[in-house]
Amino acid sequence: MTDSPVFYAENSDPAMHRAIQSARHNFKYFWREVVWDNRRIVPAMEMYAAKIEFTENIGGEEVSEHMWATDLFFDGTTLYGTLVNDPERLTQLHSGDNIAVPLSRLSDWLFVYDGIPHGGFTIQALRAQMNKAERQEHDAAWGINFGDPGQIRLVQGQEAQPENLIEHPMCRSGIQMLAEHLAQEDTNEIDAIGEDGQTMLQRETIAGNGLAVKLLLERGADAALKDAAGNSAADYAQIMQWEHILPLFGLPAARAN
């Protein structure tokens, strides 16, 4: 990714604006996939990254650039990572810098599984403006076949298993093991705060693991307990707008977009 040529498109382009909004709206699917890949003994993703918008005042001009970051962590409000690109004009950021930004600065996300790209909203918006030869050149630079610009996948295997959009298959297959683990654990430990400053219920809610959230609530996990950011698991259910999790907290269905 660091050696790939940079392809530009105007931020004022309506198609690019729609692509950025779609990337933000669907970020939750990306984060759930990253969470589960990090739980694998051997990661299955070939790559994953998020594109972030950064701004800087240079000589009285507000300059904006979008750069990719990886080694990501998301706590429900802030996205952390490491930059993999050097800016063209910005002077205060460099490849390898650690970053922490609100989700409102996200402009895209991408992961590749079994050679198939998922996400890449702005990438496809840009490719849609190219002819066939230009798309081939673009894809060769990335080392990824992005396919049809009109097709954007959100989760692994969604064509054959559309239920993966609701619940991750690893959550479905592992829920019995989690139930057995919780049955053996001291009930006083269910709301233990992890190294990330959050409870298991908060983490599973952010990641969209509805079966785990349901199980934790049944075992008495505190939905109102707040983290350092001042948010409870119920708050994160609203922030992330997981439609299958909101009712578990007695909250109304996700708002229409």
Helices and strands as residue ranges (DSSP letters): H 14-25, H 27-39, E 45-58, E 61-74, E 78-83, E 98-102, G 103-105, E 106-113, E 116-119, H 121-127, H 132-142, G 162-165, H 169-184, G 187-189, H 200-207, H 210-218, H 233-240, G 246-249
